[in-house]
Amino acid sequence: MPDPQRVIALVGGTASSGTTSRYAALALCGMVIDLLLFQWLMSRGAGLALAHILSFCAGAAVYYWLNSKWSFRPHYAGYPRWRHFGRFVTVGIFALLMRGGVLALLVYDWHLSPFLAIFPAIAAAAAISYLGFAFYVFPVRDNPPSADVRWRVASLGIVAFAILLRLIYLGQAQLIPDEAYYWNYAQHMELSFYDHPPMVAWLIWLGTAIFGNTEFGVRIGAFICGLITMGYLYALARNLYDKPTAMRTVLLLAVLPFYFSTGMVMTTDAPLVAAWAATLYYMERALIADQRSAWLGVGVAFGLGLLSKYTLGLLGPAALLFVILDRASRRWLRRPHAYLAAALALLLFSPVIIWNMENDWASIMFQSNRVKGGDENQFSVHRLFLHLLVLLTPVGLLAAAMAVWPGAERDCDAYARRRRLFVRVFAGVPLAVFFVLSISESQRFHWTGPAWLALLPTMAWLMGQAGDFSTLARRVRAAWKPTIAVCIFLYAFVLHYVVLGIPGIPYNFLSEHYFWREATTKIEQVVAEVRQRTGQEPIVVGMSKWSVAAALSFYNRDGKPMEIRSRNMFGDSGAMYDFWYPSEPPTSRPIILVGMRGHELERTRAIHDIDRMLVQPGPIKEHVAMRDGKLLRRVYYRIAQGYLGKGP
C-alpha cells in the first residue's frame, strides 16, 4: 500500500513525517484556543455564527504564527511572507465556511448541543486547513510536478470541496419558492404538469419517500443529477481529448455558477443538465465513434431529457444538422438505429403527450406562448449577454468564445475536424435559437445554461495548453485561477450566509424569496388566532402565481395543516393551482390573504379591486421575522370574513 505522505509529496504537496507531526501538535494548540473561546462566547449568549467565526479566527491566528515559525518553515526559508499569508487567509476562509456548514448540520439537523457539535466541526476545518497548507500555502518548490499534474491535483481538490460543500449544506439551506412549488408537484402526482414535464416531481417524490419532507429529501435528486452530469461530461471529454482535459471539464462543472447551482437546487434544470450531458455522450459515441449500441443510450437519454424539460428537444435538430454536414455520419440516415432511438425517446415521452391530450394541450400551448414571450415584444439580446456573464462568469464566456473561434485547435486531421464540428453544432444550434428569440422576445436568464455543455471539453482543453495561441488566450488561462477561487468562495459564503448568517451583514436582499420557514411560522400564528376567535377553519390564499402558496405548504409543519390556495381565486393565473383548485365556491369562512408585497393583497392583474369579492376585508398588516436581532423578512397579510366568489 503506497505511503500517503509519499503520494502527497509526489503530486506537489509538502508532507513528511516531521511536518505532519509538527502540524498535528500546532493544530492541537490552535484547536484548544478555538474550542475554549467558542465555549466562552456561547456561554455569554453570543450567536452560533459569531461564536464560531471569532473563535476560528483566534485559533487560526495562533496556528498560522506557529506554523510559519516551525512546521513548514524548513521548506520555505526566504519565501515572501505576504504571498503565503494571502494563501493562508484563502485556505482559512474556505475551512471556516465549510466548518459553518458542518456546525449547522450537527446543531440544526442532528440536534446536537453546540458545545458538542464544535468538536467535529473543528476537526473538519483542520483537515481542510492541512491539505490547503500542504498543497497551496507551502507547496513543493524544489523539483515541482508538471503543470499537468498540478492541474489534476487542483481539479481533484476543488471538485471534492465543491461536492462536499453541496452535500453539507444540501439540507440546511431553506427551499426557494421554485423548489417548494415542485415539491407540491410531488404531492399531486400526475403524468405531467401544466408548466413542466414530470421528471422533477418524480425525483422529489423518490427523495422525500426516502428522506422525508425535508430540504435534503427534496434536493438529493439534484445532487445525484450533478454527479451524473460530471460522470458523463468526464467521459465525453476523455473521448474527445484526454484524461487531463476530462478532469478539468469536471472542474468547470464544479465551479461555473449555472452548473454548481443545478447540482444543488432542485429545479427542472437539474435533471435536464444530466440528461443533456448523457445525450451528448451517446451522440458522440454513435456519430463519431460509430458505435451502434450507443443509439440505445441516445434514445433513453433523449427521452428522459424531454421528461425533464422541453428544451432538450433542441439537440434533435443539432443531431440532424451534424449528420447532414458530416459525410461519415450520413450513413445513419439509411440505417434504422437513429429512427429507433427517436421512437424510444417518443415512447418515454408519452406520459407528457397523454396528459396534454387529456388537458387540451395546455402544457404545449403554455410553453409555446412562453417562448414567444406572451404579449411582450422587446429586444433583449443585451439581457441575454448579461445572463451569460452570470451563468458562465466573464472568463468562462471568453473561454467559450475562444472554444468556437476558428484556429482554437491547430490539429488538422480528420478526427480533429469532426470533433470541432460536433462541438460547434451541438452548442451552436441551441444557442442560435435562443439568440434569435432574444431579438424580439425576453428570455429566462437560465435557459441557455445546458447549451454550453458541449463547449466545456474544449474550454477545459484550452486551459491546459501551454502553447502561445494569442495574448488573449494567455490572459484567459491566467484568469481561470482567481475566477475559480472567487466562485468557490462566493458559493461557500452565500450558503453560510443564508444558513448561519454573517455578523454585520443584513438580510435585506433576501426579503421576498427566502426565509419562508420563519414567514410560515408567523402565518400559522395568525391562522391559529383566527381559528380560535371564529371557531372556523380559515382559507389561506397566497397572492402570487404559486410562490407564496407553495412555500407556505412546504413549511406548514406546526399544528394543524392549513388550507392553502393561490391567487386564481381572484381571477389571475395560479399555474398548477388552476388544476388542483380550479374553483372555490362562496363561503362565510375567514379568508387570510398572504403576499410578499402589500399591493398584492388589494388587486391582481385581472381584477383591480378584489375587495368586492371579499366579505368585510380588513386592513393590510405586516409581520416581521427576526433572527439574532436581525431582520430576516417581512410578510404581509389581511383577513376577510368571507369570500363571495368570482362572480359571473
HELIX and SHEET records of a PDB file:
HELIX    1   1 PRO A    4  LEU A   10  1                                   7    
HELIX    2   2 SER A   17  SER A   43  1                                  27    
HELIX    3   3 LEU A   48  LEU A   66  1                                  19    
HELIX    4   4 ASN A   67  SER A   71  3                                   5    
HELIX    5   5 ARG A   73  HIS A   75  5                                   3    
HELIX    6   6 ARG A   81  ALA A  104  1                                  24    
HELIX    7   7 LEU A  105  ASP A  109  3                                   5    
HELIX    8   8 PRO A  114  GLY A  132  1                                  19    
HELIX    9   9 PHE A  133  VAL A  137  3                                   5    
HELIX   10  10 ALA A  147  TYR A  169  1                                  23    
HELIX   11  11 PRO A  177  GLN A  187  1                                  11    
HELIX   12  12 MET A  199  PHE A  211  1                                  13    
HELIX   13  13 GLU A  215  LEU A  240  1                                  26    
HELIX   14  14 LYS A  243  VAL A  255  1                                  13    
HELIX   15  15 PRO A  257  THR A  262  1                                   6    
HELIX   16  16 ASP A  269  LEU A  287  1                                  19    
HELIX   17  17 ALA A  294  LEU A  306  1                                  13    
HELIX   18  18 TYR A  310  LEU A  314  5                                   5    
HELIX   19  19 LEU A  315  LEU A  325  1                                  11    
HELIX   20  20 ARG A  327  ARG A  334  5                                   8    
HELIX   21  21 HIS A  337  LEU A  348  1                                  12    
HELIX   22  22 SER A  350  GLU A  358  1                                   9    
HELIX   23  23 ALA A  362  VAL A  371  1                                  10    
HELIX   24  24 VAL A  381  VAL A  404  1                                  24    
HELIX   25  25 ALA A  414  SER A  440  1                                  27    
HELIX   26  26 GLY A  449  LEU A  455  5                                   7    
HELIX   27  27 LEU A  456  MET A  463  1                                   8    
HELIX   28  28 THR A  471  VAL A  499  1                                  29    
HELIX   29  29 ASN A  508  LEU A  510  5                                   3    
HELIX   30  30 TRP A  516  THR A  534  1                                  19    
HELIX   31  31 SER A  547  TYR A  555  1                                   9    
HELIX   32  32 ARG A  567  PHE A  570  5                                   4    
HELIX   33  33 TYR A  577  TRP A  580  1                                   4    
HELIX   34  34 GLY A  598  LEU A  601  5                                   4    
HELIX   35  35 ILE A  610  MET A  613  5                                   4    
SHEET    1   A 5 GLU A 563  SER A 566  0                                        
SHEET    2   A 5 ILE A 539  GLY A 542  1                                        
SHEET    3   A 5 ILE A 591  GLY A 595  1                                        
SHEET    4   A 5 LYS A 630  ALA A 640 -1                                        
SHEET    5   A 5 LYS A 621  ARG A 627 -1                                        
SHEET    1   B 2 LEU A 614  VAL A 615  0                                        
SHEET    2   B 2 GLY A 642  TYR A 643 -1                                        
END                                                                             
